Structure formats: C-alpha cells, structure tokens
Amino acid sequence: MESPGDAKDAAGPPKVVLVTGACRFLGGYLTARLAQNAAIDRVIAVDAVSPSKDLLRRMGRAEFVRADIRNPFIAKVIRNGDVDTVVHAAAASYAPRAGGRAALKELNVMGAMQLFAACQKAPSVRRVILKSTSEVYGSSPRDPVMFTEDGSSRRSPGEGFAKDSIDIEGYARGLARRRPDLAVTILRLANMIGPAMDTALSRFLAGPVVPSVLGHDARLQLLHEQDALGVLERATMAGRSGTFNVGASGIIMMSQAIRRSGRVPLPVPRSALSAVDSLRRATKYTELDREQLNYVSYGRVMDTARMRKELGYNPKWTTAEAFDDYVRGRDLQPILDPRWVRSVESRAMSATRLLRR
C-alpha cells in the first residue's frame, strides 16, 4: 500500500479547519481541542445530525454546520469558509439501524468521494487529514509480524468497514495525485479502546463470557482514545503528507485481555464462533462480521516507527495501559479477580526466565 505520492508538506499552522463527523466521539472532541488553539482562526464542525447541547457547549467557538457530506453542499461550505484544512473523521465502522451494510457503504464511500471532490476544486485547501484504520491490512495466519505502511495483507479485506476504508484511502491518494500541492495525511489507527469509546472490540470484551478461537491467541495492538485524539490534532497542525501507522507500544494477547478484564474465556472452534457471538448479540452484545472474526482469531500488529520519526507523535499510553484504562473506566466487575490473574502471570513469567538461564 502506497503513500499519497509526492504531495508537499504544508507550511505553518492551519487558519481555517473543517472537521467532518463532528457529532461522533473523535470528531467532537477534536473540534473542541482545535477550537481552544489560538493559532487557528476558525473551526467549522460538520455533521449530518445536530450535536447535543453538551457537545455544542464543549465545541466552544467552533461553528457548527449541519450538512451531509454526500451532498454537493459541502463544496459550498468549504469554498465560502475559505477552508485550508479538512479533517475527515466521519467514516462509520458499524451499520446504521436502518439500511444495514448498503447504507453504511453509501455513508462511507460516497461521502468520501464527494468530500474529496470538493477539496480538489477548492483552491484554498492546502491539507487533508484522513482518519483511516489498521483494518485495511486485514488479519490472517499468514500476516507478517508487523505491518509497515508500504506492506499489505496476504489476503485483502473483502467486506465491511475494512473494505470501505481501502476504497476511501484510494480516493485520498487520487486527490493527492490530482492536487500535488496538497499535503494529504492518512492515519491508520490501531483498534481504539478506552472508557468512552464504543467499538466492536470493547463490546466483544464486555460480556462476562468471551468466546475465543480454539488453538489461536490473537496479538492485539491497541490505541487509547486520547492518543487517537492526540495524533489527529498533531496531524492537523503538522501538515505532514504521507501514510502513518498509529498504535501504542507493546501488545497483549487475547487470552491476557480476557484475564486482565476478569472475563471468563470460552474456547470454541473457529467455525462455531459466529454462532456463539450471535447468541451473545441476543443479550445486547455485538455480532462479528468476517473481518472482525479474523481479527479476534489472529490479531494485528503494526510498525509505528514512521509515526514517531516523521509525524513526531509518541502515544502516551501503552497497549496494556490503554486496555487497563478501558477496564477501569467501564467499571467491568470481574468474574475472576484481575489481581490474582496478574499475580499468576508474574509468577509464570518469573518461572520462564529461570528456565531460560
């Protein structure tokens, strides 16, 4: 997978920033952060739905515009606002109640096409930041130890949010080729977790009994929700073109995640995991699609050296710290006492080190 061509880095801080998906967690909190930055003259928050009173208050001096980015009206908002920086954070990872998968693809892919077309035609736009996902790499037993930005999965994702994200990245690279004066930044965020974010992974791990794939122990690299905000803010201010893997240092195994949260593992054959998860969905938990099933089976880890060296961002939370904060913040009552689990893990690691001597 390639970087956005020979796009130039944008000099100086942005003056007018437009953020899509402003009523979602990342878009809303990013808007609030940017609005507090005195170096930015204006912040325009865009979403197809109206924000709550609390969110609107949190946005401070930011201007909210209710607009669907699939509508050509977004071009008028960019042009009339003299926008120089666009942060696209509106892509959704799960289908709306009405319309299902088809509606999700319409929201994600058609929205990105319309937005990038508007950016291409607006001479004021100088930088575009895309919130993408590590899911573009997929998950399989033949994956490399760590994905680099220039690598790709042995088996490309064929459905769902992962496939949408591959298509959206393609449109972003197309924009960079047609407008080589733009700084196009693509951020491939690792699976996010934290006290406030609601994701497929956080829902999967929230039940008292967590199904796991018999014979597999996925390697998980996570990203704390606050670090996701931090890297989006850094990319907005830096104007650094390129594609960047974004993830916390370190990994945890799926078995460790289940134990650290005090859940009870239920090892089942891979062929039975979807059926088990469908039963959990009936009691409020989420249903896994094929790509998510692959992820909880095999995991995914990225090389983040480019993020640290070229983008200049270092996550504050490790993967283990991010996961533990999720457990604390959600107040997950342990089925198994995590202190006992950590004690057992510590003794096991000590015994392993003694055996190696």
PEZI-V781614 format. One line per field, one symbol per residue. ss: DSSP state (H for helix, E for strand, - for the rest). A space follows every 50 residues. Layout:
ss = ???
This chain:
ss = ---------------EEEEE----HHHHHHHHHHH------EEEEEE--- --HHHHHH----EEEE------HHHHHHHH----EEEE-----------H HHHHHHHHHHHHHHHHHHHHH-----EEEEEEEHHHH---------E--- ---------HHHHHHHHHHHHHHHHHHH----EEEEEEE-EEE------H HHHH----EEEEE-----EE-EEEHHHHHHHHHHHHHH---EEEEE---- -EEHHHHHHH---EEEEE-HHHHHHHHHHHH--------HHHHHHHHHEE -E--HHHHHHH-------HHHHHHHHHHH--------HHHHHHHHHHHHH HHHHHH-
